[in-house]
Amino acid sequence: MASGKRKNQKESPEEELDRLLDELELTPEQREFIESMREDKSDPSSE
């Protein structure tokens, strides 16, 4: 599945994740779940 899309090495991990999520064509519920997980991980007060 890893076709030649890695040419753009300048994108941050967050940008790469956003692009990959867009390619998955998630339902709003799935996207909401993933966003909530990302927010939890980046929130130091949630530990």
PyMOL Python script that loads the backbone (N, CA, C, O; Angstrom):
from pymol import cmd

cmd.read_pdbstr("""\
ATOM      1  N   MET A   1       0.821  -1.201   0.000  1.00  0.00           N
ATOM      2  CA  MET A   1       0.000   0.000   0.000  1.00  0.00           C
ATOM      3  C   MET A   1       0.865   1.265   0.000  1.00  0.00           C
ATOM      4  O   MET A   1       0.389   2.350  -0.335  1.00  0.00           O
ATOM      5  N   ALA A   2       2.118   1.118   0.373  1.00  0.00           N
ATOM      6  CA  ALA A   2       3.004   2.276   0.432  1.00  0.00           C
ATOM      7  C   ALA A   2       3.493   2.633  -0.961  1.00  0.00           C
ATOM      8  O   ALA A   2       4.623   2.320  -1.335  1.00  0.00           O
ATOM      9  N   SER A   3       2.643   3.279  -1.712  1.00  0.00           N
ATOM     10  CA  SER A   3       3.049   3.725  -3.043  1.00  0.00           C
ATOM     11  C   SER A   3       3.947   4.948  -2.904  1.00  0.00           C
ATOM     12  O   SER A   3       4.236   5.374  -1.786  1.00  0.00           O
ATOM     13  N   GLY A   4       4.385   5.512  -4.004  1.00  0.00           N
ATOM     14  CA  GLY A   4       5.381   6.582  -3.958  1.00  0.00           C
ATOM     15  C   GLY A   4       4.887   7.894  -3.387  1.00  0.00           C
ATOM     16  O   GLY A   4       5.188   8.956  -3.933  1.00  0.00           O
ATOM     17  N   LYS A   5       4.140   7.845  -2.305  1.00  0.00           N
ATOM     18  CA  LYS A   5       3.588   9.068  -1.728  1.00  0.00           C
ATOM     19  C   LYS A   5       4.506   9.691  -0.685  1.00  0.00           C
ATOM     20  O   LYS A   5       4.173  10.729  -0.112  1.00  0.00           O
ATOM     21  N   ARG A   6       5.646   9.078  -0.432  1.00  0.00           N
ATOM     22  CA  ARG A   6       6.519   9.588   0.619  1.00  0.00           C
ATOM     23  C   ARG A   6       7.488  10.641   0.091  1.00  0.00           C
ATOM     24  O   ARG A   6       8.468  10.964   0.762  1.00  0.00           O
ATOM     25  N   LYS A   7       7.236  11.173  -1.078  1.00  0.00           N
ATOM     26  CA  LYS A   7       8.110  12.207  -1.632  1.00  0.00           C
ATOM     27  C   LYS A   7       8.104  13.452  -0.756  1.00  0.00           C
ATOM     28  O   LYS A   7       9.124  14.125  -0.605  1.00  0.00           O
ATOM     29  N   ASN A   8       6.958  13.747  -0.188  1.00  0.00           N
ATOM     30  CA  ASN A   8       6.812  14.961   0.616  1.00  0.00           C
ATOM     31  C   ASN A   8       7.282  14.705   2.046  1.00  0.00           C
ATOM     32  O   ASN A   8       6.466  14.514   2.947  1.00  0.00           O
ATOM     33  N   GLN A   9       8.584  14.703   2.247  1.00  0.00           N
ATOM     34  CA  GLN A   9       9.153  14.435   3.563  1.00  0.00           C
ATOM     35  C   GLN A   9       9.047  15.642   4.496  1.00  0.00           C
ATOM     36  O   GLN A   9       9.391  15.536   5.673  1.00  0.00           O
ATOM     37  N   LYS A  10       8.578  16.786   3.994  1.00  0.00           N
ATOM     38  CA  LYS A  10       8.561  18.005   4.785  1.00  0.00           C
ATOM     39  C   LYS A  10       7.345  18.100   5.712  1.00  0.00           C
ATOM     40  O   LYS A  10       7.312  18.961   6.591  1.00  0.00           O
ATOM     41  N   GLU A  11       6.357  17.239   5.531  1.00  0.00           N
ATOM     42  CA  GLU A  11       5.173  17.354   6.375  1.00  0.00           C
ATOM     43  C   GLU A  11       5.444  16.813   7.772  1.00  0.00           C
ATOM     44  O   GLU A  11       6.179  15.841   7.946  1.00  0.00           O
ATOM     45  N   SER A  12       4.848  17.450   8.752  1.00  0.00           N
ATOM     46  CA  SER A  12       4.995  17.008  10.131  1.00  0.00           C
ATOM     47  C   SER A  12       4.200  15.727  10.339  1.00  0.00           C
ATOM     48  O   SER A  12       3.346  15.396   9.517  1.00  0.00           O
ATOM     49  N   PRO A  13       4.464  15.002  11.418  1.00  0.00           N
ATOM     50  CA  PRO A  13       3.664  13.797  11.694  1.00  0.00           C
ATOM     51  C   PRO A  13       2.170  14.094  11.761  1.00  0.00           C
ATOM     52  O   PRO A  13       1.353  13.293  11.306  1.00  0.00           O
ATOM     53  N   GLU A  14       1.811  15.252  12.332  1.00  0.00           N
ATOM     54  CA  GLU A  14       0.397  15.623  12.403  1.00  0.00           C
ATOM     55  C   GLU A  14      -0.191  15.829  11.014  1.00  0.00           C
ATOM     56  O   GLU A  14      -1.307  15.390  10.735  1.00  0.00           O
ATOM     57  N   GLU A  15       0.563  16.501  10.143  1.00  0.00           N
ATOM     58  CA  GLU A  15       0.086  16.729   8.775  1.00  0.00           C
ATOM     59  C   GLU A  15      -0.040  15.411   8.020  1.00  0.00           C
ATOM     60  O   GLU A  15      -0.994  15.200   7.272  1.00  0.00           O
ATOM     61  N   GLU A  16       0.934  14.530   8.227  1.00  0.00           N
ATOM     62  CA  GLU A  16       0.875  13.226   7.566  1.00  0.00           C
ATOM     63  C   GLU A  16      -0.345  12.450   8.049  1.00  0.00           C
ATOM     64  O   GLU A  16      -1.045  11.830   7.248  1.00  0.00           O
ATOM     65  N   LEU A  17      -0.603  12.482   9.357  1.00  0.00           N
ATOM     66  CA  LEU A  17      -1.759  11.778   9.901  1.00  0.00           C
ATOM     67  C   LEU A  17      -3.054  12.355   9.349  1.00  0.00           C
ATOM     68  O   LEU A  17      -3.962  11.611   8.976  1.00  0.00           O
ATOM     69  N   ASP A  18      -3.140  13.688   9.299  1.00  0.00           N
ATOM     70  CA  ASP A  18      -4.338  14.321   8.730  1.00  0.00           C
ATOM     71  C   ASP A  18      -4.555  13.865   7.292  1.00  0.00           C
ATOM     72  O   ASP A  18      -5.682  13.560   6.901  1.00  0.00           O
ATOM     73  N   ARG A  19      -3.489  13.817   6.505  1.00  0.00           N
ATOM     74  CA  ARG A  19      -3.604  13.410   5.104  1.00  0.00           C
ATOM     75  C   ARG A  19      -4.047  11.948   5.003  1.00  0.00           C
ATOM     76  O   ARG A  19      -4.906  11.607   4.189  1.00  0.00           O
ATOM     77  N   LEU A  20      -3.461  11.100   5.825  1.00  0.00           N
ATOM     78  CA  LEU A  20      -3.834   9.686   5.785  1.00  0.00           C
ATOM     79  C   LEU A  20      -5.281   9.490   6.222  1.00  0.00           C
ATOM     80  O   LEU A  20      -5.998   8.672   5.646  1.00  0.00           O
ATOM     81  N   LEU A  21      -5.712  10.235   7.232  1.00  0.00           N
ATOM     82  CA  LEU A  21      -7.105  10.136   7.676  1.00  0.00           C
ATOM     83  C   LEU A  21      -8.045  10.583   6.569  1.00  0.00           C
ATOM     84  O   LEU A  21      -9.105   9.987   6.375  1.00  0.00           O
ATOM     85  N   ASP A  22      -7.667  11.625   5.842  1.00  0.00           N
ATOM     86  CA  ASP A  22      -8.493  12.080   4.716  1.00  0.00           C
ATOM     87  C   ASP A  22      -8.613  10.978   3.668  1.00  0.00           C
ATOM     88  O   ASP A  22      -9.684  10.776   3.096  1.00  0.00           O
ATOM     89  N   GLU A  23      -7.519  10.270   3.417  1.00  0.00           N
ATOM     90  CA  GLU A  23      -7.533   9.205   2.413  1.00  0.00           C
ATOM     91  C   GLU A  23      -8.429   8.040   2.827  1.00  0.00           C
ATOM     92  O   GLU A  23      -8.945   7.320   1.972  1.00  0.00           O
ATOM     93  N   LEU A  24      -8.614   7.851   4.131  1.00  0.00           N
ATOM     94  CA  LEU A  24      -9.436   6.737   4.615  1.00  0.00           C
ATOM     95  C   LEU A  24     -10.932   6.978   4.434  1.00  0.00           C
ATOM     96  O   LEU A  24     -11.721   6.034   4.493  1.00  0.00           O
ATOM     97  N   GLU A  25     -11.328   8.221   4.216  1.00  0.00           N
ATOM     98  CA  GLU A  25     -12.743   8.561   4.063  1.00  0.00           C
ATOM     99  C   GLU A  25     -13.562   8.023   5.234  1.00  0.00           C
ATOM    100  O   GLU A  25     -14.511   7.259   5.053  1.00  0.00           O
ATOM    101  N   LEU A  26     -13.174   8.437   6.432  1.00  0.00           N
ATOM    102  CA  LEU A  26     -13.842   7.983   7.641  1.00  0.00           C
ATOM    103  C   LEU A  26     -15.234   8.583   7.774  1.00  0.00           C
ATOM    104  O   LEU A  26     -15.536   9.638   7.216  1.00  0.00           O
ATOM    105  N   THR A  27     -16.070   7.881   8.528  1.00  0.00           N
ATOM    106  CA  THR A  27     -17.367   8.457   8.879  1.00  0.00           C
ATOM    107  C   THR A  27     -17.129   9.551   9.922  1.00  0.00           C
ATOM    108  O   THR A  27     -16.087   9.557  10.578  1.00  0.00           O
ATOM    109  N   PRO A  28     -18.076  10.473  10.081  1.00  0.00           N
ATOM    110  CA  PRO A  28     -17.924  11.514  11.112  1.00  0.00           C
ATOM    111  C   PRO A  28     -17.691  10.927  12.503  1.00  0.00           C
ATOM    112  O   PRO A  28     -16.925  11.484  13.289  1.00  0.00           O
ATOM    113  N   GLU A  29     -18.341   9.815  12.808  1.00  0.00           N
ATOM    114  CA  GLU A  29     -18.162   9.186  14.119  1.00  0.00           C
ATOM    115  C   GLU A  29     -16.732   8.683  14.299  1.00  0.00           C
ATOM    116  O   GLU A  29     -16.138   8.852  15.363  1.00  0.00           O
ATOM    117  N   GLN A  30     -16.187   8.068  13.260  1.00  0.00           N
ATOM    118  CA  GLN A  30     -14.815   7.566  13.339  1.00  0.00           C
ATOM    119  C   GLN A  30     -13.825   8.718  13.489  1.00  0.00           C
ATOM    120  O   GLN A  30     -12.894   8.649  14.291  1.00  0.00           O
ATOM    121  N   ARG A  31     -14.037   9.770  12.712  1.00  0.00           N
ATOM    122  CA  ARG A  31     -13.147  10.924  12.766  1.00  0.00           C
ATOM    123  C   ARG A  31     -13.204  11.580  14.149  1.00  0.00           C
ATOM    124  O   ARG A  31     -12.176  11.989  14.690  1.00  0.00           O
ATOM    125  N   GLU A  32     -14.400  11.677  14.711  1.00  0.00           N
ATOM    126  CA  GLU A  32     -14.577  12.266  16.037  1.00  0.00           C
ATOM    127  C   GLU A  32     -13.827  11.445  17.086  1.00  0.00           C
ATOM    128  O   GLU A  32     -13.173  12.003  17.967  1.00  0.00           O
ATOM    129  N   PHE A  33     -13.923  10.132  16.989  1.00  0.00           N
ATOM    130  CA  PHE A  33     -13.222   9.247  17.919  1.00  0.00           C
ATOM    131  C   PHE A  33     -11.711   9.451  17.824  1.00  0.00           C
ATOM    132  O   PHE A  33     -11.035   9.580  18.845  1.00  0.00           O
ATOM    133  N   ILE A  34     -11.189   9.481  16.615  1.00  0.00           N
ATOM    134  CA  ILE A  34      -9.749   9.657  16.415  1.00  0.00           C
ATOM    135  C   ILE A  34      -9.297  11.018  16.937  1.00  0.00           C
ATOM    136  O   ILE A  34      -8.260  11.122  17.592  1.00  0.00           O
ATOM    137  N   GLU A  35     -10.071  12.057  16.650  1.00  0.00           N
ATOM    138  CA  GLU A  35      -9.726  13.389  17.151  1.00  0.00           C
ATOM    139  C   GLU A  35      -9.698  13.398  18.678  1.00  0.00           C
ATOM    140  O   GLU A  35      -8.812  14.013  19.272  1.00  0.00           O
ATOM    141  N   SER A  36     -10.647  12.730  19.318  1.00  0.00           N
ATOM    142  CA  SER A  36     -10.675  12.698  20.779  1.00  0.00           C
ATOM    143  C   SER A  36      -9.450  11.963  21.324  1.00  0.00           C
ATOM    144  O   SER A  36      -8.906  12.345  22.361  1.00  0.00           O
ATOM    145  N   MET A  37      -9.018  10.919  20.633  1.00  0.00           N
ATOM    146  CA  MET A  37      -7.823  10.197  21.063  1.00  0.00           C
ATOM    147  C   MET A  37      -6.577  11.072  20.913  1.00  0.00           C
ATOM    148  O   MET A  37      -5.705  11.067  21.782  1.00  0.00           O
ATOM    149  N   ARG A  38      -6.495  11.813  19.827  1.00  0.00           N
ATOM    150  CA  ARG A  38      -5.345  12.694  19.602  1.00  0.00           C
ATOM    151  C   ARG A  38      -5.300  13.782  20.661  1.00  0.00           C
ATOM    152  O   ARG A  38      -4.227  14.109  21.167  1.00  0.00           O
ATOM    153  N   GLU A  39      -6.449  14.344  21.002  1.00  0.00           N
ATOM    154  CA  GLU A  39      -6.497  15.395  22.017  1.00  0.00           C
ATOM    155  C   GLU A  39      -6.086  14.848  23.376  1.00  0.00           C
ATOM    156  O   GLU A  39      -5.352  15.506  24.113  1.00  0.00           O
ATOM    157  N   ASP A  40      -6.552  13.646  23.716  1.00  0.00           N
ATOM    158  CA  ASP A  40      -6.195  13.039  24.993  1.00  0.00           C
ATOM    159  C   ASP A  40      -4.689  12.843  25.091  1.00  0.00           C
ATOM    160  O   ASP A  40      -4.091  13.096  26.137  1.00  0.00           O
ATOM    161  N   LYS A  41      -4.083  12.397  24.012  1.00  0.00           N
ATOM    162  CA  LYS A  41      -2.657  12.099  24.019  1.00  0.00           C
ATOM    163  C   LYS A  41      -1.818  13.370  24.158  1.00  0.00           C
ATOM    164  O   LYS A  41      -0.761  13.349  24.788  1.00  0.00           O
ATOM    165  N   SER A  42      -2.283  14.469  23.576  1.00  0.00           N
ATOM    166  CA  SER A  42      -1.495  15.700  23.608  1.00  0.00           C
ATOM    167  C   SER A  42      -1.796  16.557  24.836  1.00  0.00           C
ATOM    168  O   SER A  42      -1.209  17.626  25.001  1.00  0.00           O
ATOM    169  N   ASP A  43      -2.701  16.100  25.695  1.00  0.00           N
ATOM    170  CA  ASP A  43      -3.085  16.866  26.882  1.00  0.00           C
ATOM    171  C   ASP A  43      -2.361  16.303  28.104  1.00  0.00           C
ATOM    172  O   ASP A  43      -2.738  15.247  28.611  1.00  0.00           O
ATOM    173  N   PRO A  44      -1.321  17.001  28.585  1.00  0.00           N
ATOM    174  CA  PRO A  44      -0.546  16.465  29.709  1.00  0.00           C
ATOM    175  C   PRO A  44      -1.362  16.318  30.992  1.00  0.00           C
ATOM    176  O   PRO A  44      -0.995  15.520  31.854  1.00  0.00           O
ATOM    177  N   SER A  45      -2.444  17.054  31.141  1.00  0.00           N
ATOM    178  CA  SER A  45      -3.250  16.974  32.358  1.00  0.00           C
ATOM    179  C   SER A  45      -4.103  15.716  32.405  1.00  0.00           C
ATOM    180  O   SER A  45      -4.722  15.436  33.431  1.00  0.00           O
ATOM    181  N   SER A  46      -4.151  14.953  31.321  1.00  0.00           N
ATOM    182  CA  SER A  46      -4.992  13.756  31.286  1.00  0.00           C
ATOM    183  C   SER A  46      -4.247  12.513  31.780  1.00  0.00           C
ATOM    184  O   SER A  46      -4.794  11.410  31.741  1.00  0.00           O
ATOM    185  N   GLU A  47      -3.016  12.680  32.238  1.00  0.00           N
ATOM    186  CA  GLU A  47      -2.252  11.506  32.686  1.00  0.00           C
ATOM    187  C   GLU A  47      -2.568  11.172  34.125  1.00  0.00           C
ATOM    188  O   GLU A  47      -2.019  10.215  34.671  1.00  0.00           O
TER     189      GLU A  47
END
""", "prot")
cmd.dss("prot")
cmd.show_as("cartoon", "prot")
cmd.util.cbc("prot")
cmd.orient("prot")
